[in-house]
Amino acid sequence: MFRSRINHLIRCYPSLNLRIEVHKEQHKALALLPGLRYDDINHTGQPDLHRLLNIIGRVEHASLYDKSLAFLDYQNLNRKGIASYAKGVVMEIRRHFYETTTPKSPIQVSLKLTGMMETMYTIRSSATFGGRHRASIMVKSCNSLVHRESGLAEKIPDWWRLKFLRLLPEMPDNYRPVMPPDCLGKTFSHHVVVPLRDTDTSGRTRHPSYVRYLIDNISIAAYRNFFPALANSMHDFYIRRVSMVHFSPSVWGDSLVVESFLDPLDELMIHCFVSKDGEIKWYGCLEYYENTSIPEQEPIPYQLNYP
């Protein structure tokens, strides 16, 4: 079952001899992939956001289950009956990403352990496209440890903590919860049924699938003039950040209600709740860039921040 994480990537890119390099200390990893495929590009000529998030997530999972040297020594955690899932994810996209002709190749995804709490750990992922020297997409994911059989939260084992605690940055990047708004505005909603392809090997609906539900909901709402600011030129806006958090899992076959609404103080921020039978399962917040007509200025070479 775990080997399927790597096999999924190989099947997606059959011409690629997949290359994943895990640092000998196992707290960092690097993966090289070819450019985006035709199916990864939407009808506007831009990459689908949920596909980008899915690619980065697949690389993270494949490195966790790498047979030669597992990222974060994840194989030993599994042998002790401990698993993990992404509790909260924040994905940031630099504007220069949209200004590069797609499809982009190659893709370099780097992973690094950056934070550790009682039952959670944080991974920073950065994706570089087209041979650029700085990351175009940065993803911060907080993973919660759970007991495989009971599904209850599990504390980070002492042996795992001692092994990786010394490798954390001087200022650990611990998880700051994504907070939903206190009040709801006028919402636009539609129903979806979770298909099998939207779930992972544990049966939970994945974050990229929820992001697709959110974007579909925004598209339908904009088409029906529910969001005036996006009605005529929705696809002219670039997505800057997507923040998301799981409250409880949904599984294959669940009927979900997707509700989205504009932030009362910012017309370029859209909130979304996904619920089942009145119980909130997932929350996401999507933010757009304010002005896309001004090209992003490249820093001079010695000021570049390398991933």
C-alpha positions as CSV (number, residue, x, y, z in Angstrom):
1,M,0.0,0.0,0.0
2,F,2.8,2.4,0.9
3,R,4.8,1.7,-2.2
4,S,1.8,2.9,-4.2
5,R,2.8,6.5,-3.3
6,I,5.9,6.2,-5.5
7,N,4.2,4.1,-8.1
8,H,1.6,6.8,-8.5
9,L,4.3,9.3,-9.5
10,I,6.0,6.9,-11.9
11,R,2.7,6.1,-13.6
12,C,1.9,9.8,-14.0
13,Y,5.3,10.4,-15.6
14,P,6.1,7.0,-17.4
15,S,9.1,8.5,-19.2
16,L,10.8,9.6,-16.0
17,N,13.2,7.7,-13.9
18,L,11.9,9.3,-10.7
19,R,14.6,10.8,-8.7
20,I,14.2,11.4,-5.0
21,E,17.2,12.2,-2.8
22,V,16.8,12.1,1.0
23,H,19.5,13.7,3.1
24,K,21.5,11.3,5.2
25,E,20.1,12.9,8.4
26,Q,16.6,12.3,6.8
27,H,15.3,15.8,7.7
28,K,15.5,17.1,4.1
29,A,14.6,15.7,0.7
30,L,14.7,16.7,-3.0
31,A,12.7,15.4,-5.9
32,L,13.1,16.2,-9.6
33,L,10.0,15.9,-12.0
34,P,9.4,16.9,-15.6
35,G,7.2,19.8,-16.5
36,L,3.5,20.0,-16.1
37,R,1.4,17.9,-18.5
38,Y,-1.4,19.1,-20.7
39,D,-4.0,17.8,-18.3
40,D,-2.5,20.1,-15.6
41,I,-3.4,23.2,-17.5
42,N,-6.9,24.6,-17.4
43,H,-8.8,26.3,-20.2
44,T,-7.3,29.8,-19.3
45,G,-3.8,28.5,-20.0
46,Q,-2.8,28.5,-16.3
47,P,-2.0,25.5,-14.1
48,D,-4.8,24.1,-12.0
49,L,-4.2,25.0,-8.4
50,H,-5.4,21.7,-7.0
51,R,-3.1,19.8,-9.4
52,L,-0.1,21.8,-8.2
53,L,-1.0,21.1,-4.6
54,N,-1.5,17.4,-5.5
55,I,1.9,17.1,-7.2
56,I,3.7,18.6,-4.2
57,G,1.8,16.4,-1.8
58,R,2.5,13.3,-3.8
59,V,6.3,14.1,-3.7
60,E,6.1,14.5,0.1
61,H,4.3,11.1,0.5
62,A,6.6,9.4,-1.9
63,S,9.7,10.6,0.0
64,L,8.2,9.4,3.3
65,Y,7.9,5.9,1.9
66,D,11.1,5.8,-0.1
67,K,12.5,2.3,0.2
68,S,16.2,3.2,0.5
69,L,16.2,6.1,2.9
70,A,12.8,7.3,4.2
71,F,12.2,11.0,4.7
72,L,11.8,11.6,8.5
73,D,12.5,8.0,9.2
74,Y,8.8,7.4,8.5
75,Q,9.1,3.7,7.9
76,N,10.0,3.2,11.6
77,L,7.0,5.2,12.7
78,N,4.8,3.0,10.6
79,R,6.3,-0.2,12.1
80,K,5.2,1.1,15.5
81,G,1.6,1.6,14.3
82,I,1.8,5.4,13.9
83,A,0.6,7.3,10.9
84,S,0.1,10.9,10.0
85,Y,-2.2,13.2,8.0
86,A,-2.1,16.8,6.9
87,K,-4.1,18.8,9.5
88,G,-3.4,22.2,8.1
89,V,-1.8,23.5,4.9
90,V,-0.9,27.0,3.6
91,M,0.1,27.3,0.0
92,E,1.6,30.6,-1.3
93,I,2.2,31.3,-5.0
94,R,4.6,34.0,-6.1
95,R,3.2,36.2,-8.9
96,H,6.2,35.5,-11.2
97,F,4.9,31.9,-11.4
98,Y,2.0,33.1,-13.6
99,E,4.3,35.1,-15.8
100,T,6.3,32.1,-17.0
101,T,5.0,30.3,-20.1
102,T,3.4,27.0,-19.3
103,P,4.0,24.1,-19.3
104,K,7.0,24.6,-17.1
105,S,9.9,22.2,-16.9
106,P,11.7,20.8,-15.0
107,I,10.1,20.8,-11.6
108,Q,12.3,20.7,-8.5
109,V,10.5,20.1,-5.1
110,S,12.5,20.4,-1.9
111,L,11.2,19.4,1.5
112,K,12.5,20.2,5.0
113,L,11.4,19.6,8.5
114,T,10.9,23.0,10.2
115,G,8.8,22.5,13.3
116,M,7.8,20.0,16.0
117,M,5.1,20.1,18.7
118,E,3.6,17.5,21.0
119,T,1.6,15.6,18.4
120,M,2.4,17.5,15.2
121,Y,5.4,18.4,12.9
122,T,5.7,21.0,10.2
123,I,7.2,20.5,6.7
124,R,8.1,23.3,4.4
125,S,8.0,22.4,0.7
126,S,9.1,24.7,-2.1
127,A,8.6,24.1,-5.8
128,T,10.9,25.6,-8.5
129,F,9.8,25.6,-12.1
130,G,11.7,26.1,-15.4
131,G,15.2,26.1,-13.9
132,R,14.6,29.3,-11.8
133,H,16.8,30.0,-8.9
134,R,14.0,30.8,-6.4
135,A,10.9,29.0,-5.4
136,S,7.6,29.9,-7.2
137,I,5.4,27.9,-4.9
138,M,5.9,27.4,-1.1
139,V,3.7,25.0,0.9
140,K,3.7,24.8,4.7
141,S,2.0,21.6,5.9
142,C,1.3,20.6,9.5
143,N,1.0,16.9,9.9
144,S,-0.7,15.3,12.9
145,L,0.4,11.9,14.2
146,V,-2.4,9.3,14.8
147,H,-2.6,5.7,16.0
148,R,-3.3,3.6,12.9
149,E,-5.9,1.3,14.5
150,S,-7.8,3.7,16.8
151,G,-7.3,6.9,14.8
152,L,-6.6,8.8,18.0
153,A,-3.9,11.5,18.3
154,E,-0.5,10.1,19.1
155,K,2.4,12.0,20.8
156,I,5.7,12.2,19.0
157,P,7.8,9.3,20.3
158,D,10.9,10.3,22.3
159,W,13.3,8.5,20.0
160,W,11.9,10.4,17.0
161,R,12.0,13.7,18.8
162,L,15.6,13.2,19.9
163,K,16.6,12.3,16.4
164,F,15.2,15.3,14.7
165,L,15.0,18.0,17.4
166,R,18.6,19.1,16.9
167,L,18.1,19.4,13.1
168,L,15.3,22.1,13.4
169,P,16.1,25.7,12.4
170,E,17.1,28.1,15.2
171,M,13.6,29.6,15.0
172,P,11.3,26.6,14.6
173,D,8.4,27.1,12.2
174,N,5.6,25.7,14.4
175,Y,2.0,25.4,13.3
176,R,-0.2,28.4,13.7
177,P,-3.8,27.3,13.3
178,V,-5.8,28.6,10.3
179,M,-8.7,30.4,12.0
180,P,-12.1,30.6,10.3
181,P,-14.0,33.9,10.5
182,D,-16.4,34.4,13.4
183,C,-19.4,35.4,11.3
184,L,-20.7,34.2,7.9
185,G,-21.6,36.5,5.1
186,K,-24.1,35.7,2.4
187,T,-23.0,32.3,1.1
188,F,-23.2,30.5,-2.2
189,S,-23.5,26.8,-1.9
190,H,-23.7,23.6,-4.0
191,H,-23.5,19.9,-3.2
192,V,-20.8,17.4,-4.2
193,V,-20.4,13.6,-3.6
194,V,-16.9,12.5,-2.8
195,P,-15.6,10.1,-5.5
196,L,-13.0,7.5,-4.8
197,R,-10.3,9.3,-6.6
198,D,-10.5,12.2,-4.2
199,T,-9.5,10.1,-1.2
200,D,-6.1,8.8,0.0
201,T,-5.1,5.3,1.1
202,S,-6.7,5.8,4.5
203,G,-10.0,6.8,2.9
204,R,-9.9,10.5,3.9
205,T,-10.7,13.2,1.4
206,R,-7.5,15.0,0.5
207,H,-6.8,18.7,0.7
208,P,-6.3,19.1,-3.1
209,S,-9.8,17.7,-3.6
210,Y,-11.3,20.2,-1.2
211,V,-9.5,23.0,-3.0
212,R,-11.1,21.8,-6.3
213,Y,-14.5,21.9,-4.6
214,L,-13.7,25.5,-3.5
215,I,-12.6,26.7,-6.9
216,D,-15.5,25.0,-8.6
217,N,-17.8,26.8,-6.2
218,I,-16.2,30.2,-6.8
219,S,-16.5,29.6,-10.6
220,I,-20.2,28.8,-10.5
221,A,-20.9,31.7,-8.1
222,A,-18.9,34.2,-10.3
223,Y,-20.8,33.0,-13.4
224,R,-24.1,33.7,-11.6
225,N,-22.9,37.2,-10.5
226,F,-22.7,36.2,-6.9
227,F,-19.2,37.7,-6.5
228,P,-19.5,41.1,-8.3
229,A,-15.7,41.8,-8.2
230,L,-15.0,38.5,-10.0
231,A,-18.1,38.2,-12.3
232,N,-16.5,39.5,-15.5
233,S,-12.8,38.9,-15.1
234,M,-12.4,36.1,-12.6
235,H,-9.7,34.4,-14.6
236,D,-7.7,37.6,-14.8
237,F,-6.9,37.4,-11.1
238,Y,-4.0,35.4,-9.8
239,I,-4.2,33.3,-6.6
240,R,-1.8,34.5,-4.0
241,R,-2.5,32.2,-1.1
242,V,-4.7,29.3,-0.1
243,S,-5.0,28.4,3.6
244,M,-6.9,25.2,4.7
245,V,-7.5,23.1,7.8
246,H,-9.2,19.7,8.5
247,F,-11.8,19.6,11.3
248,S,-12.9,16.0,10.8
249,P,-12.5,13.6,7.9
250,S,-15.0,12.9,5.1
251,V,-14.8,9.7,3.1
252,W,-15.7,8.2,-0.3
253,G,-19.5,8.5,-1.0
254,D,-20.1,11.3,1.5
255,S,-22.5,14.1,0.3
256,L,-21.0,17.4,1.1
257,V,-22.2,21.0,1.1
258,V,-19.7,23.5,-0.2
259,E,-20.4,27.1,0.9
260,S,-18.3,30.1,0.0
261,F,-18.6,33.9,0.8
262,L,-16.6,37.1,0.4
263,D,-14.7,38.5,3.4
264,P,-16.5,41.6,4.6
265,L,-13.3,43.6,4.7
266,D,-11.5,42.3,1.6
267,E,-13.2,41.6,-1.8
268,L,-10.1,39.6,-2.9
269,M,-10.5,37.0,0.0
270,I,-13.0,34.2,-0.2
271,H,-13.8,31.9,2.6
272,C,-15.2,28.4,2.2
273,F,-16.8,25.8,4.5
274,V,-17.3,22.2,3.5
275,S,-19.8,20.4,5.8
276,K,-21.8,17.1,6.1
277,D,-25.1,17.0,7.8
278,G,-24.4,20.4,9.4
279,E,-21.0,19.3,10.7
280,I,-18.0,21.3,9.3
281,K,-15.4,19.0,7.8
282,W,-13.0,21.5,6.2
283,Y,-12.3,25.2,6.0
284,G,-10.4,27.0,3.3
285,C,-9.5,30.6,2.5
286,L,-8.4,31.8,-0.9
287,E,-6.7,35.2,-1.5
288,Y,-6.1,36.9,-4.9
289,Y,-3.4,39.4,-5.9
290,E,-4.7,42.9,-5.9
291,N,-3.1,44.1,-9.1
292,T,-2.0,41.7,-11.8
293,S,-1.2,44.3,-14.5
294,I,2.1,45.4,-13.0
295,P,4.9,42.8,-13.7
296,E,6.7,41.5,-10.7
297,Q,10.2,43.0,-10.3
298,E,13.1,40.5,-10.2
299,P,15.6,41.1,-7.4
300,I,19.3,41.6,-8.3
301,P,21.2,38.3,-8.3
302,Y,22.9,38.6,-4.9
303,Q,19.6,39.3,-3.2
304,L,18.0,36.1,-4.4
305,N,16.5,33.8,-1.7
306,Y,17.3,30.3,-2.7
307,P,14.9,27.5,-1.5
